[in-house]
Amino acid sequence: MAKTAKKKGSAQQVYKERFECHLDELRWLYMELYDNGSMFAELCDNIKRFYMERSEQLKQSDAKREKDKDWYRQNDMLGMMFYIDNFAGNMKGVQSKLDYIEKCNVNYIHLMPFLETPEGRSDGGYAVSDFRKVQENLGTMEDLESLTSACHEKGINVCMDFVMNHTSEDHEWAKRARAGEGEYMSRYFFFDNQSIPSQYERTVPQVFPTTAPGNFTWLEDAKHYVMTSFYPYQWDLNYKNPRVFNEMMYNFLYLTNRGIDIIRIDAVPYIWKELNTQCRNLPQVHTIVRMMRMIGEIVCPGVLLLGEVVMEPEKVVPYFGTVEKPECHMLYNVTTMATTWHTVATRDVRLLKRQLNIVNSLPKDYVFLNYLRCHDDIGWGLDYDTLQMEGIEQRAHKQNLNDYFQGYMGESNSRGELYNVDPVTGDARFCGTTASMCGIEKAGFEQDDAAMERAIGFDVMLHAYMFMQSGIPVLYSGDEIGQVNDYTYKENPNKAADSRYIHRGAMNWTLAKNITDPDTVEGKLFERLGRLIRIRKQEKAFVSNADTWTIETGDTSVLCIGRYFDGDRIIGVFNFSEFDKTARLNQADEEYEDMISGKCMKLQEISIPAYGFYYLKNAKN
């Protein structure tokens, strides 16, 4: 009894110190935004309640991570994202596959949206109808806690999506708002006539101009318009209402107390709406994220905030906050991903090199998540100002990229489909798995062994390049075995209209059994990627805050990246062309060893095979 009381007293003291550390700023920001002392007092009471309810195991993890604030910046971090049902049926199925995840050397899994959503009106799970209930086909909250606990025992972190910007129209709040209850209508943006919605439409861009045009939906039964930035069944939340902020913070803390380590904040720039603006990236968004960061540091300081901000790296950096007032721990490197595939199609690394130089010039405390593909489409949000100086026109270039990746031009071996085609602007996005975009699907269909070897090599080279970028690499489940496009989505009426499901196919566990067979596509890819991952974990120059830079190669098809940390230097050289190339690096007359082949060479003139690469380490180290 005395031991329990002592533990409780210790917990109270820890909470008191954390709370007092942030109280003044949290109160100031909250009152600046809402000027509502009673709601702030309620928030503080509930923050403490969630802290006291947090398990002892999670509190111990928090304490450990508080002492080692760089724990997620190390070179052993490797992520994998997947839909639970596609990967293993349900949460218990995922738990049964943790040994496989370990074999992939993955220690961070992103569980794609799993909270309750309406069938057929879910936007892939991003239309949440209950923030405290798991989709019945995936399991229960108890299953989630069991899964996160099992992951923690194996040193695996768990990430989930927290959809703050909107709810499903089937959420309890939305149902009551639709029924005319004023308190709940005030949690959304309701208007009884078109006057104010029309004013918004003058300045607010459309997210999906072809599949979901406009930013408002008319509710015939309620005789009101409601703001719906994404789809008509996703109603934007009104964060001008402090009740919305408080309740969403309670949902946030409830989920972190289930054992979630990383909260991916969906559509961050859209959170705050203001008339006569674009309703994007407004100052109040940063206030909300900053308060969320502080609330997390009080209750669950071991939990990271990952922001989904789809802009160029130099424009997303405000979402990191400042050293004194941090916001997100990590952000996605979206533009570099798109520029990578532009480089694949053009065999020209100049734009990618410029993009990497921008990222490399940012403070080393900024952690980006790097990936070749994710659950979403690839949008061609490139630096067209730079491309235009080379005579490349935006609309024609987007058309060329989409033609290339569909396999229509440029001696392309890629396969995939377009998404959200706009016939007026000519804009479209692209969907496909990494393997299919690299030619593995085409080579397999044609039973061309030589083409298959080239495609596998191309796939491995792109992953090797991605691992060299500054930040944390993330795989999409199935890429480790070269899984190709899944066209069966067209047979499902709830998916047929959304071509993104082409790269969201179910994990093929029959093919995954081949990972130990060196004569199979799966075995070749898994072994080669595994070797790269092991090198990355062994070499300290791969920590996310290492010095990183690009090196001139004398060939526009060849990219060279250098990494340096604590006396160790690694040089990566990557050939984006289907032809053998020679790179002239003009580096110091020192001998380097390729960590893949063991071959020694000097960095003057280096011959690189088609779609080949080198990981070179100074032989003196």
Secondary structure, DSSP 4 states (H G I P E B T S, - for coil): -HHHHHHHHHHHHHHHHHHHHHHHHHHHHHHHHH--HHHHHHHHHHHHHHHHHS-HHHHHHHHHHHH-TTGGGSTT--EEEE-HHHHHSSHHHHHHTHHHHHHTT--EEEE---EE--TT-SGGGTS-SEEEEE-TTT--HHHHHHHHHHHHHTT-EEEEEE--SEEETTSHHHHHHHTT-HHHHTTS-EESSSHHHHHHHHHPPPSBTTTB-SSEEEETTTTEEEE-SS-TTEEEP-TTSHHHHHHHHHHHHHHHTTT--EEEETTGGGS---TTS-SSS-HHHHHHHHHHHHHHHHH-TTPEEEE---S-HHHHGGGGB-SSSB--SEEE-HHHHHHHHHHHHH---HHHHHHHHHHHTS-TT-EEEE-S--SS-B-----HHHHHHTT--HHHHHHHHHHHHHTSSTT-----EEES--TTT---EEE--HHHHHTHHHHHHHT-HHHHHHHHHHHHHHHHHHHHSSSEEEEETTGGGT----GGGGG-TTTTT-GGGGG-PPP-HHHHGGGG-TTSHHHHHHHHHHHHHHHHHH-GGGSTTSEEEE---SSTTEEEEEEEETTEEEEEEEE-SSS-EEEE----S-EEEETTT--EEESSEEEE-TT-EEEEEETT-
